[in-house]
Amino acid sequence: MEPAVIAHPGASKQELRQKVWDHMEDRNLADFPRPVHYRIPNFKGALTACARLAELHAFARTAEVKVDPDKPLEGARLAALQARKTLLVPTPRLRSGLFNKILPPQGANKEQLRICSTAQGVKNFSVPVGLEAKLKVDLVVVGSVAVSEKGFRVGKGEGYSDMEYGMMASTGAVSSSTVVVTVVHDCQVVDVPEELMEDHDLTVDFILTPTRVIQTECSQPKPEAIIWSKLDTDTLEKIPVLKKLRALQEQEGKDVTLGAGPRRKSGQRAGTGSARVRPERKAEGTEEGQRTGARDGGDGTEDVSLAGVHSACRVFLGGIPAGLRVSQLKVCLQEREATPHRLSWQGGRQRAFLDYGTPQAAQRALLALQGLCLSGHHLRAELAKNQRAGLRPLQAPPTEEAGDAQADETNLWRL
């Protein structure tokens, strides 16, 4: 089948991602949450593609299955639960550990299992699994932005799937017999040049799409361990479970020497799929967007400059009640289908800023957020100051406080 997305020779991983994201949005192939940029994209037909997991002989032979928490993989998590497999889901951004084991209610029916397969279900029906647990994961399901029929995979650019696999390999949870599957839309199957692959990149054995099952027979070996020399102390401080693994391996006499720790350029990976700063993004209708001074805190917040973000894509949200948690706002934005690229939280000042990729997305969010009420307080959504040229405000002109663009940044949860 001819690839729907074709990249020019010498294209980088980020250029491949951008082409896929743009293609899916332009042709309305994406599903909630949108826009899909900077995510593992959810797509129309994801449940059909995930249902093919149960058709694999490799799946029938499995006992323990690890499935990433991305939104398009809900159907894969459901398939594992329905087949009574032990389901493991990585903790978001590896902050509190490596895995959670999903424990559905005893005698759970199909609807209850479906709930357990969702992001909320993972929170409500799971227990943490420590590094000391003797796991033997038979099959791994990962999300992808792009993947080739040869099994070369490109994620969203943060590298958590690669890191999780490297950690599992280091603890003996996976082996050469572990099968790796990815679930994507047909348009995400593209020609990924082999020269883009590095020794810490995770390759896949099967690709499931709404129309096909592709066995890749990939010859490139999967990661066999964490490559400590590619990590730095900053990364360890952000991911405590990684720090714990290093201490255990040091006790075993293994070489856990870290590499030099200069701050990485935006988009540059460190270590076996280590967490990385989001790549510089191109703002709609502007020169290349620039983010300077990015610093990711252990709680997931970032302190970044917003220079270069398109001025018509920022929405101000005021009147946030005291004591409201950012997680509550995130859930509300998700329910109203107004999830932004980035959420700038200033709860102490009773406000937040929402960044959207296009003026149209910002306009839809403004409409969706009209009449929003949280904890008995009516919030106001309006264009941030200096945004009025791009979109027509839906209510009174923005206040002066809406022009303050300095905020603590927090990336939204993995979906």
C-alpha positions in Angstrom: 0.0 0.0 0.0 1.3 3.4 -1.0 2.1 5.6 2.1 -0.4 8.4 2.6 2.4 10.6 4.1 5.6 10.9 2.2 8.6 12.7 3.7 11.5 14.2 1.7 14.9 12.4 1.8 16.8 13.3 4.9 13.7 14.2 6.9 14.2 14.3 10.6 11.9 12.5 13.1 10.3 15.8 14.0 9.5 16.5 10.3 7.9 13.1 10.1 5.8 13.8 13.1 4.7 17.1 11.8 3.6 15.7 8.5 1.6 12.9 10.1 -0.1 15.3 12.6 -0.9 17.8 9.9 -2.2 15.1 7.6 -4.5 13.7 10.2 -5.9 17.1 11.2 -6.3 18.4 7.6 -8.2 15.3 6.6 -10.3 15.0 9.8 -8.9 11.6 10.6 -8.2 12.5 14.2 -10.5 11.9 17.1 -10.7 13.4 20.6 -8.6 14.9 22.1 -7.7 17.4 19.4 -5.6 18.8 17.9 -3.3 15.8 17.8 -0.1 17.7 17.5 2.5 16.8 20.2 0.4 13.7 21.2 0.2 10.0 20.3 -2.8 10.8 18.0 -6.2 9.3 18.7 -7.9 8.5 15.4 -11.2 7.4 13.9 -11.2 3.6 13.8 -8.9 3.1 16.8 -11.3 0.6 18.5 -11.4 -1.4 15.3 -7.6 -1.5 15.1 -7.3 -2.4 18.8 -9.8 -5.3 18.4 -7.3 -6.9 16.0 -5.0 -7.5 19.1 -7.1 -10.4 20.1 -6.6 -12.0 16.7 -2.8 -12.4 17.2 -1.5 -15.8 18.1 1.1 -14.0 20.2 -1.7 -12.4 22.3 -3.4 -15.7 22.9 -0.1 -17.1 24.5 0.4 -14.1 26.8 -0.3 -13.8 30.5 1.0 -10.3 31.3 0.5 -7.4 28.9 1.8 -3.9 29.2 -0.2 -1.2 27.3 0.7 2.5 27.2 -1.9 4.9 28.7 -2.5 6.8 25.4 -6.1 7.4 24.4 -6.1 5.4 21.1 -5.0 2.3 23.1 -8.1 2.1 25.3 -9.4 -0.7 23.1 -6.1 -2.6 23.6 -6.4 -2.3 27.3 -10.0 -3.5 27.1 -9.0 -6.5 25.0 -6.4 -7.5 27.6 -8.9 -7.2 30.5 -11.6 -9.1 28.6 -9.1 -11.9 27.9 -8.3 -12.0 31.7 -4.7 -11.0 31.1 -2.7 -9.2 33.8 -2.7 -5.6 32.5 0.1 -3.2 33.4 0.0 0.5 32.5 2.9 2.8 33.0 2.5 5.6 35.5 2.1 9.1 33.8 5.6 10.4 33.0 7.0 7.7 35.4 6.7 10.2 38.3 5.4 7.7 40.9 6.9 4.4 39.7 7.1 2.2 36.7 3.7 0.5 36.4 0.3 0.2 37.8 -1.5 -3.1 37.7 -5.2 -2.8 36.8 -7.5 -4.7 39.2 -11.1 -4.7 37.9 -13.9 -5.4 40.4 -14.5 -9.1 41.0 -16.9 -10.4 38.4 -16.8 -7.2 36.4 -19.0 -7.0 33.4 -18.1 -5.6 30.0 -19.1 -2.1 30.9 -17.0 -2.1 34.1 -14.1 -3.5 32.2 -14.5 -0.7 29.6 -14.3 1.9 32.4 -11.2 0.2 33.8 -9.5 0.6 30.4 -10.0 4.4 30.4 -7.6 6.9 32.0 -10.0 7.4 34.9 -10.3 3.7 35.3 -6.6 3.3 35.5 -6.5 5.7 38.3 -9.4 4.2 40.2 -8.8 0.4 39.7 -5.0 0.0 39.9 -2.2 -0.7 42.4 1.4 0.3 41.9 4.0 -2.3 41.0 7.5 -1.8 42.3 10.9 -2.5 40.6 11.3 -5.5 42.9 8.3 -7.3 41.5 9.3 -10.3 39.4 7.4 -9.3 36.2 7.6 -11.3 33.0 5.8 -9.2 30.3 4.9 -11.3 27.3 3.5 -8.5 25.1 3.9 -4.8 25.0 1.5 -2.4 23.2 2.8 1.1 22.5 1.5 4.2 20.7 3.2 5.7 17.8 3.1 8.9 15.7 4.7 7.1 12.7 5.9 3.6 12.0 7.3 1.8 9.0 6.4 -1.7 7.7 9.9 -2.6 8.6 9.1 -1.9 12.3 10.9 1.4 12.8 8.8 3.5 15.2 8.7 7.2 15.9 6.9 8.3 19.1 5.7 11.8 20.0 9.2 12.9 20.9 9.4 12.5 24.7 10.7 8.9 24.7 8.8 7.4 27.5 8.0 4.1 25.7 11.7 3.7 24.9 12.6 4.4 28.5 10.0 2.1 29.9 11.2 -0.8 27.7 14.8 -0.1 28.6 13.9 -0.2 32.3 11.9 -3.5 31.8 14.9 -5.0 30.0 17.2 -3.9 32.8 15.0 -5.7 35.4 14.5 -8.8 33.3 10.8 -8.1 32.8 11.1 -8.4 29.0 13.3 -10.6 26.8 14.0 -11.3 23.2 10.8 -13.3 23.1 8.6 -10.3 24.2 6.4 -9.2 21.3 5.9 -5.4 20.7 2.8 -4.2 19.0 1.7 -0.7 17.9 -1.8 0.5 17.0 -2.1 3.3 14.4 -4.2 4.7 11.6 -3.2 3.5 8.1 -1.9 7.0 7.3 0.6 6.6 10.1 2.4 3.8 8.3 5.1 5.6 6.5 8.7 5.1 5.3 10.8 5.8 8.3 14.5 5.8 7.3 16.6 3.2 9.1 19.3 5.8 9.6 17.0 7.7 12.0 17.0 4.7 14.4 19.3 4.7 17.4 20.3 1.8 19.7 17.8 3.0 22.3 14.9 3.2 19.9 12.1 0.6 20.4 11.1 -1.3 17.2 7.8 -3.2 16.8 6.9 -6.7 15.6 3.3 -6.0 14.7 1.4 -3.0 13.4 -2.4 -3.0 13.8 -4.5 -0.5 11.7 -8.3 -0.3 11.1 -7.7 -2.3 7.8 -4.5 -4.4 8.3 -2.3 -6.5 10.5 1.3 -6.0 9.5 4.1 -8.4 10.8 7.3 -6.4 10.4 9.9 -9.1 11.0 12.2 -6.2 12.1 15.9 -7.2 12.3 17.0 -4.3 14.5 17.4 -5.5 18.1 15.3 -3.9 20.8 16.9 -2.1 23.8 18.6 -4.5 26.2 19.1 -2.0 29.1 19.2 1.6 30.1 22.2 3.3 28.6 23.3 5.3 31.7 26.0 7.2 29.8 23.3 9.0 27.8 21.5 10.2 30.9 22.3 13.1 33.2 21.5 14.0 36.8 18.6 16.3 35.8 16.8 13.4 34.2 17.3 11.2 37.3 15.9 14.0 39.6 12.8 14.2 37.4 12.1 10.4 37.4 12.6 8.9 40.9 12.0 5.3 39.7 15.0 5.7 37.3 17.1 7.0 40.2 16.1 3.9 42.2 17.0 1.6 39.4 20.4 3.1 39.1 21.0 2.7 42.8 20.0 -1.0 42.6 22.3 -1.6 39.6 25.1 0.2 41.3 24.8 -2.2 44.2 25.0 -5.1 41.7 28.4 -3.7 40.5 27.2 -2.5 37.1 28.6 0.5 35.4 26.0 3.3 36.0 28.2 6.2 35.1 26.2 9.1 33.8 27.1 11.3 30.9 28.0 14.9 31.1 25.1 17.0 32.0 24.9 20.2 29.9 21.4 21.3 29.3 20.0 19.6 26.1 18.8 21.5 23.2 15.0 21.4 22.6 14.0 18.1 21.1 17.2 16.3 21.9 16.9 12.9 23.5 19.0 11.7 26.4 19.5 8.1 27.2 17.2 5.2 26.5 14.1 7.1 25.6 14.6 9.5 28.5 12.2 12.3 29.1 13.0 15.2 26.8 12.1 18.8 26.4 9.3 19.2 23.9 10.7 20.1 20.4 10.5 23.6 19.2 7.2 24.0 17.4 6.3 26.0 14.4 3.6 28.5 15.2 0.8 28.9 12.6 1.5 31.7 10.3 4.7 32.8 12.0 8.4 32.2 11.8 9.6 29.1 13.7 8.2 29.3 17.3 10.9 29.5 19.9 10.8 28.3 23.5 13.8 29.3 25.6 14.9 28.5 29.1 12.6 25.4 29.3 12.9 23.7 32.7 10.7 20.8 33.7 10.0 20.4 37.4 9.5 17.2 39.2 5.8 17.8 39.4 5.5 18.3 35.7 5.4 22.1 35.6 7.6 24.0 33.2 9.0 27.5 33.3 9.3 28.6 29.7 9.3 31.6 27.5 6.4 31.8 25.1 8.1 33.9 22.4 7.0 32.8 19.0 3.6 31.3 20.0 1.0 32.6 17.6 -0.8 35.5 19.2 -4.2 34.5 18.1 -4.1 31.1 19.8 -4.0 32.1 23.5 -7.2 32.1 25.6 -7.4 33.7 29.1 -9.5 31.9 31.8 -10.3 34.1 34.8 -12.3 33.8 38.0 -10.8 30.4 39.0 -12.0 29.7 42.6 -9.4 29.5 45.3 -8.4 26.0 46.1 -9.3 24.6 42.7 -6.7 22.1 41.6 -5.2 22.1 38.1 -6.2 18.5 37.7 -9.9 19.5 38.2 -9.5 22.1 35.4 -7.9 19.6 33.1 -10.8 17.2 33.5 -13.3 20.0 32.8 -11.4 21.0 29.7 -11.4 17.4 28.5 -15.1 17.0 29.1 -15.8 20.2 27.1 -13.5 19.1 24.3 -11.4 22.2 24.8 -8.1 20.6 25.7 -5.2 23.0 24.7 -1.7 22.3 23.5 -0.5 23.8 26.8 -2.0 24.9 30.0 -0.4 27.9 31.9 -1.6 27.7 35.4 -1.8 30.6 37.9 -4.2 29.2 40.4 -2.9 31.5 43.1 -3.9 34.5 41.0 -7.2 32.8 40.0 -6.4 32.5 36.3 -4.9 30.3 33.6 -3.9 30.6 30.0 -4.8 28.1 27.3 -2.7 27.8 24.2 -4.2 26.4 21.0 -2.5 25.4 17.7 -4.8 27.4 15.4 -7.2 30.4 15.7 -10.0 28.0 14.8 -9.2 25.7 17.7 -9.1 28.7 20.0 -12.4 29.9 18.7 -14.0 26.5 19.3 -12.6 26.5 22.8 -14.0 29.9 23.5 -17.5 28.7 22.5 -17.1 25.5 24.5 -16.1 27.4 27.7 -18.9 29.9 27.7 -21.0 29.6 30.9 -18.3 27.5 32.6 -19.0 27.1 36.4 -16.6 25.3 38.8 -17.2 25.0 42.6 -20.0 27.5 42.3 -17.9 30.1 40.6 -18.5 31.3 37.1 -15.3 31.5 35.1 -14.8 33.8 32.1 -13.1 32.8 29.0 -11.8 35.4 26.6 -9.0 36.1 24.2 -5.8 37.1 26.0 -4.6 40.7 25.5 -3.2 41.5 22.0 -5.1 38.5 20.6 -8.1 40.5 19.3 -6.8 40.9 15.8 -6.8 37.2 15.2 -10.3 36.4 16.6 -13.4 38.3 17.6 -14.0 38.2 21.3 -17.3 36.5 22.4 -17.9 38.7 25.3 -16.5 41.9 26.9 -13.1 43.1 25.9 -10.3 41.4 27.7 -9.1 42.9 31.0 -5.6 44.1 31.5 -4.8 41.0 33.6 -5.5 38.8 30.6 -2.4 40.3 28.9 0.0 38.9 31.5 1.6 35.9 29.7 4.1 35.0 32.4 2.9 31.7 34.0 4.0 28.3 35.3 3.6 25.9 32.4 2.2 22.4 32.8 2.0 19.8 30.0 -1.4 18.1 29.9 -1.6 14.4 30.8 -0.9 11.7 28.3 -4.0 10.8 26.4 
